[in-house]
Amino acid sequence: MKLLPALASATALFLLATGAAQAQACKSPVPDSALVKKGTLVMSVNPTLPPLQFVDQTGALKGMRVELGEAIAKRLCLTPEYVRIEFSAMIPGLQAGRWDVINTGIFYTEERAKLMQMLIYEDQAISISTAKGNPLKIAKPDDLSGKSIGVEIGGFEERKARELDKQLTDKGMKGMTIRTFENFAMAFQALRAGQVEVALSIDSTGAEYQKRGDFDRVLHGLFPTPVALATRNKELAGAMAKVLNDMKADGSFQKLFDQYGVKAFEGAVSVKGPAG
């Protein structure tokens, strides 16, 4: 019995030595010069899109995209750090060097790819949600004529809401009253309070709210478009693309997407952005 404390001590020293060796062996392929903070992958996120990014009852950041960001950071031998902020501030903040990555499911557009390095990894589309029971009997986009709609300000979704409005008016129909909010959570709160008649969001979020029994998702699959991670640094973007392709190869990427019922972008992940 006298040998047990010594054995335990020796085991503890071995584990500490092994952990230190592993930490030293895990050298990031990303130089400190390509990061906002040494040894850290700083990511911006707008946690108002369950189940992909949200805050749980304990205040912890959760969701598929959060887990994906953590997995990327781990494989890059970096510490993940999230900055919770509204979407409208994300692109200016990236350009100002406040964070390394926009990890909020930013929709890919050619205009955005001229501003930053983008890595397409997920397919999404737009949903329309309304009160439970669909009292307005919305079954097609034309049924949105004359309705008030809530949407997050400044993003792809607001642009598509305005495209829907134009489609209606081009047909000689009455347009929608578009109300913008700082985030999607506020848009859905307005729908719950009867301040708007419908809310526009991504498919995954519309489906989640319907699953919870909060609202009915009456339209979905509108304007299908890939979404991306975005960074201003090309070296970091290249390293992240390699990680994502490694995850695709070992199956962990698809496993994560299947867990959340999200459609992954098919094919290899590549970097699309300005050459400089």
C-alpha positions in Angstrom: 0.0 0.0 0.0 2.9 2.4 0.6 3.8 2.2 -3.1 0.4 3.6 -4.2 1.1 7.3 -3.5 4.4 7.0 -5.3 2.8 5.3 -8.2 0.1 7.9 -8.3 2.7 10.7 -8.3 4.7 9.0 -11.1 1.5 8.6 -13.1 0.6 12.3 -12.6 4.1 13.4 -13.7 3.9 11.2 -16.8 0.5 12.7 -17.8 1.8 16.2 -17.3 4.8 15.5 -19.4 2.7 13.9 -22.1 0.3 16.8 -22.1 3.2 19.3 -22.4 4.7 17.3 -25.2 1.4 17.2 -27.1 1.0 21.0 -26.6 4.5 21.5 -28.0 3.9 19.1 -30.9 0.7 21.0 -31.8 2.2 23.9 -33.8 -0.3 26.1 -35.7 0.3 26.4 -39.4 -1.1 30.0 -39.1 1.6 32.6 -38.2 0.9 35.1 -35.4 1.1 37.8 -38.0 -2.1 36.4 -39.6 -4.1 36.6 -36.4 -5.7 39.3 -34.4 -4.5 37.7 -31.1 -1.5 35.4 -30.7 -2.5 31.7 -30.5 -6.2 32.5 -30.8 -8.9 32.3 -33.5 -11.2 35.2 -32.8 -14.6 34.7 -34.5 -17.6 37.0 -34.7 -21.1 35.4 -34.3 -24.6 36.6 -34.0 -26.3 34.0 -31.8 -29.9 34.5 -32.8 -30.3 31.6 -35.3 -31.1 28.4 -33.5 -30.1 25.6 -33.9 -27.0 26.8 -35.8 -25.9 29.6 -33.3 -27.7 30.5 -30.2 -27.4 31.1 -26.4 -28.8 28.4 -24.2 -30.6 28.9 -20.8 -27.3 29.0 -19.0 -25.9 31.8 -21.3 -23.5 29.4 -23.1 -22.9 29.7 -26.8 -24.3 26.7 -28.7 -25.0 25.4 -32.2 -23.6 23.7 -35.2 -21.6 26.7 -36.5 -20.2 27.3 -33.0 -19.0 23.6 -32.9 -17.6 23.9 -36.4 -15.6 27.0 -35.4 -14.3 25.2 -32.3 -13.3 22.2 -34.4 -11.4 24.4 -36.9 -9.6 26.2 -34.1 -8.6 22.9 -32.4 -7.2 21.5 -35.7 -5.3 24.7 -36.3 -3.8 24.4 -32.7 -5.5 27.7 -31.8 -7.8 28.7 -28.9 -11.3 29.6 -30.1 -12.7 32.9 -29.0 -16.2 34.2 -29.9 -17.3 37.9 -30.1 -21.1 38.1 -30.0 -22.2 41.0 -32.1 -24.9 42.1 -34.6 -24.4 41.1 -38.2 -24.4 44.7 -39.4 -21.1 45.3 -37.6 -19.4 42.1 -38.8 -17.9 43.1 -42.2 -16.7 46.5 -41.0 -15.2 44.8 -37.9 -13.4 42.2 -40.0 -11.9 44.9 -42.2 -10.8 46.8 -39.1 -9.1 43.8 -37.7 -11.3 43.3 -34.7 -11.7 39.5 -35.4 -10.2 36.9 -37.7 -13.3 35.2 -38.9 -17.0 35.9 -39.5 -18.6 32.7 -38.4 -22.3 33.5 -38.7 -23.3 31.7 -41.9 -22.8 34.7 -44.1 -24.4 34.2 -47.5 -21.9 34.1 -50.4 -22.1 36.8 -53.0 -19.6 37.9 -55.6 -19.7 41.4 -54.2 -18.7 40.1 -50.7 -15.9 37.9 -52.3 -14.4 41.2 -53.6 -14.1 42.4 -50.0 -12.9 39.3 -48.1 -11.8 35.7 -48.4 -14.8 33.4 -48.3 -15.0 29.7 -47.8 -18.3 28.1 -48.9 -19.2 25.2 -46.7 -23.0 25.1 -46.3 -26.2 25.4 -48.4 -29.1 27.4 -47.1 -32.3 29.1 -48.3 -35.0 31.4 -47.0 -38.1 30.6 -45.0 -41.2 32.5 -44.2 -42.8 31.9 -40.8 -46.1 33.1 -39.4 -48.3 32.6 -36.3 -49.3 29.0 -35.4 -52.1 27.6 -37.5 -51.2 29.9 -40.4 -54.2 32.2 -39.9 -53.3 34.2 -43.0 -53.4 31.0 -45.2 -50.0 31.7 -46.8 -49.2 29.0 -49.3 -47.1 30.9 -52.0 -45.0 34.0 -52.3 -48.0 36.0 -53.8 -49.8 35.5 -50.6 -47.3 37.9 -48.9 -48.9 40.8 -50.8 -50.0 43.5 -48.4 -48.4 41.7 -45.4 -46.0 43.2 -42.9 -42.7 41.3 -42.6 -39.9 41.3 -40.1 -36.2 40.7 -41.1 -32.7 41.3 -39.8 -31.2 44.5 -41.1 -28.3 44.8 -43.4 -27.9 41.3 -44.7 -28.7 38.9 -47.6 -32.1 38.2 -46.0 -33.2 41.9 -46.0 -32.1 42.0 -49.7 -34.3 39.0 -50.5 -37.2 40.5 -48.6 -37.0 43.5 -50.8 -36.7 41.3 -53.9 -39.9 39.5 -52.9 -41.5 42.9 -52.5 -40.5 44.0 -56.0 -41.7 40.7 -57.4 -45.2 41.5 -56.0 -45.3 45.1 -57.2 -44.0 44.2 -60.6 -47.1 42.0 -60.9 -49.2 45.0 -60.0 -49.9 43.6 -56.6 -49.6 45.4 -53.3 -46.1 45.2 -51.8 -45.1 44.3 -48.3 -44.4 46.5 -45.3 -40.8 45.6 -44.5 -39.7 46.2 -40.9 -36.0 45.7 -40.1 -34.6 44.6 -36.7 -31.1 44.4 -35.2 -31.3 40.6 -35.3 -33.6 37.6 -36.1 -34.5 37.1 -32.4 -36.1 40.5 -32.4 -37.9 39.9 -35.7 -39.5 36.7 -34.2 -40.3 38.6 -31.0 -42.2 41.1 -33.1 -44.0 38.3 -34.9 -45.0 36.8 -31.5 -46.2 40.2 -30.3 -48.3 40.7 -33.5 -46.2 43.7 -34.6 -45.5 42.0 -38.0 -47.5 39.3 -39.7 -44.6 37.2 -41.0 -40.9 36.8 -40.3 -38.1 35.9 -42.8 -35.2 33.8 -41.7 -33.0 31.0 -43.0 -34.5 27.5 -43.5 -32.8 25.9 -40.5 -34.1 28.6 -38.1 -37.7 28.5 -39.5 -37.7 24.8 -39.2 -36.4 24.9 -35.6 -39.1 27.4 -34.5 -41.8 25.2 -36.0 -40.3 22.2 -34.3 -40.5 24.0 -31.0 -44.1 24.8 -31.7 -43.6 28.6 -31.7 -44.5 29.4 -35.3 -45.5 27.8 -38.5 -43.0 27.7 -41.4 -45.3 28.3 -44.3 -42.7 28.8 -47.1 -39.2 27.5 -47.4 -36.5 26.8 -50.0 -36.7 30.3 -51.4 -33.5 31.8 -52.9 -31.2 28.9 -52.3 -27.7 30.2 -51.8 -24.5 28.8 -50.2 -23.1 30.3 -47.0 -19.5 30.8 -46.0 -16.9 31.6 -43.4 -15.1 34.8 -44.1 -11.7 36.2 -43.2 -9.6 39.1 -44.5 -6.3 37.1 -44.3 -5.6 34.8 -47.3 -3.0 32.7 -45.4 -5.6 32.0 -42.6 -8.2 31.3 -45.2 -6.0 28.7 -46.9 -5.3 26.9 -43.6 -9.0 26.9 -42.7 -9.9 25.4 -46.1 -7.4 22.6 -45.6 -9.0 21.8 -42.2 -12.5 21.8 -43.6 -11.4 19.4 -46.4 -9.6 17.2 -43.9 -12.9 17.1 -41.9 -14.8 16.2 -45.0 -12.3 13.4 -45.7 -12.4 11.8 -42.2 -16.3 12.1 -42.0 -16.4 14.5 -39.0 -17.8 17.3 -41.2 -20.8 15.4 -42.5 -21.4 13.9 -39.0 -21.8 17.4 -37.6 -24.1 18.5 -40.4 -26.2 15.3 -40.1 -26.6 15.9 -36.3 -28.3 19.2 -37.0 -30.1 18.3 -40.2 -28.3 20.9 -42.3 -27.2 20.4 -45.9 -23.5 20.6 -46.4 -22.0 22.2 -49.6 -21.0 19.5 -51.9 -17.4 19.3 -53.2 -14.1 20.6 -51.9 -13.9 23.8 -49.9 -11.9 26.5 -51.7 -11.1 30.1 -51.0 -12.8 32.8 -53.1 -11.7 36.3 -52.5 -9.5 39.2 -53.6 -5.9 38.2 -54.6 -4.3 40.8 -52.4 
